[in-house]
């Protein structure tokens, strides 16, 4: 077993990366790069908050998200996303949600996973170059492990032509995540920009069987 070059703790090998058990550092070796989180651009929180205020009625009517307001803070949570077996059937466990919250001064964007136990790490592999988004250090709340994700990373998921996912929770060998880019595009369209990914809200997905 190799050790982490950052802290010296043991590394675990998952499907795409080597991950440190202690500090959460992820490495892919040569080849694929890890798409890092970026800090929210200055002014984005107010802009996103103003957008939600201006589109509150439209967002509230969407069947794909739940909008809540607590004081001056807005929270938007997606319906669950389910992987499929490649034969038009969803896989019930685990499942995922996207969550965004903001006020005029701050914002947070998360991807959450819920299974039979909490998850401590997750990675998403994107596109022909097989770039990696690596997640660790989640917050645990309401049965979900919530991993911070940047808007840049969400856009990378929305626009990828191929996708795969791994986590320390058990996943069936036949789990397919091909619908995740469209699912993420819906969330982006509803939450951030109704003129972007407009097609996504009109696509019927296998995962929608759970909400229809």
N, C-alpha and C positions, 0 to 999 in steps of 0.2 A: 504494500500500500504506500503510495507517495504521500509526501507532506506538503502543506501549503507554503509557498514561498513568501507569503505575507506574514504569517503568524506561527508556522511550524506545526499546526494541528493536522491530524489525518485528513486526507481527501477521499471523497466518495465519487465513484464514477457512475453517472447516470447515462441516459440514452445519447445525450449530445455533449455533455460537459463533465469536467472534474470539478466538484464543489467541496469547499472547505466546511467541515462539520462545525467549526467554531465561529469563524468570522464571515462565512457566507460567500467568500470570493469564488468566482467561477472562471474556469479557463477552458479554452477549446483546443489548445495546441496550435499548430499552424493551419491556416486555411480560413474557416469561418470566423468572422469577427463578432464580438458581443456588442449589441446595440445598447449603449448606456442611456440611463435616464438623464434628462436635461432639466435644469431648474425652470420653473414657470417664468415666462418672459414678464418683465415688469409691465404692469397695466393689464395683463390678461384677465386677472380675477375680476376687475371692474367691468371689463368688456364682456366677459362671459356672463357675469351677473346681470348686466343690462340686457343681454340677449335673451336670457331666460325670462326676465320681466316682460320684455316685449312680445315673447312667444309663449307666455304661460298657458293660455287657453289651448293652443295647438299641442303643446307638450302634454298637458293634462288629458287630452283626448286620445293620445297614442296608446294602442294596445300593447306596445312593446316596452314601455317603461312605466314606473310609478314616480310621480312628483310629489314631494313633501316640502312644506315650508315650516321652519321653526324659528320664530322671530324674524331676523333678517337673513337667515341662512336657508338656501335652497338645497335640496337633496334629490338627485335623480338616480333611480336604481332600475336596471334592466330586468326583464323577465329572465328566467334561467336559460342557460345554454346547455344543450346536451350533445355529446358526441353521438355518432351513428355507427352502425355495424357494416356499412357499405351496401346494405340491402333494404334501405328505406325504413329501418327501425332505430329509434333512439336508444341510447344506453343510459340508464337512470342514474348510475353512481360511478364516479362523482359528477357534479355539475358545477357550472360557473355563472357568475354575474359580473356586470360592470357597474360601477358606482361613481358618481361625481357629486361633490358638494362645494359650495362657494358662498361667499358674501362679497362685499365690495372690496375687501382687503386681502382675502386669502382664498385659495382653492386647493382641493385634493381630488385626485383621480385614482381609482383602485380597480383591480381585477381580483375577484374573490372565487375561491374554490371550496366546495363543501363535499365531504365524503364521510366515511365511517369513523374517521378520526381527523384531527387537525393536520394540515399540510405544513411542512417547514420550508419547502422549496418547490420551484416550478421553472420550466424553461420552454420557450416557444422557438421553433426553427422556421425560418422564412425563406422562400424564394430559391432560385437556382443557385445563388451563392451560399445558401444555407446559413445565413447570418442568424445569430442567437439573441433572443431577449431572455435574460436570466433574472429570476426573482428569488429573493430570500428575505428573512426577517419580517414575516407578516404580523399584522394585528389580528387577534382572534376575537370575533364578536358575532353573536347570533348564529353560531354553528358554522361560520365561514372563516377561512384564513384569507385576510385581505392584504394583497401585495400592492404597494404603490406602483403606478405606471405613469409614464409621461405622455403628454399629448402626441409627441413625436413617435413614441413607441406604438400608441394606438393607431396612428396613421399608417405606420409600417405594416401593422396587421391588416388594416383595411385594404391596402393596395397590393398585398403580396399575391403572387400567382400560385403558390403552393405553401402548405403549412403542416407542421407536425408539433406535437406537444408531449412533454414528459413531466412527471411530478413524483414525489416520494409516496404518493397514494397509489394503491393498486389500480392499474388500468387494464382492461381487456386487450388482448393482443390484436383484436380486429377493430379497435377504436379508430374512427376516422374524424378528423377535425376540419374537413373541407368547407363546412358551412360557417366557420368562425369568422372569416373575413367579411362576409355579407352581414353577419350578426353584429360585428363591430362597426361596420359602415352605417347600419341603422342607428346605432347608439350615437355615433358622431353626427349624423344628419339631424337627429332629434335634439341633441344636447348642445351642439356647437355651431352648426351651419346648415340650414335647411336647403341651401342651394348646392350642397356637396353630397355626392352619393345618393341622389334622388331615386335612382333605380331600386335601391336596396329595400325600401319600405314596401315595394310591390312584389317582392320575390317570396314565394311560399317555400319554407324550409321544413325539413324533417323535424327539427327541434320544436317547430310551432305546434306539433301535435299535442304538446303538453299544455298549451294555453288556449287552443281552439275548443 
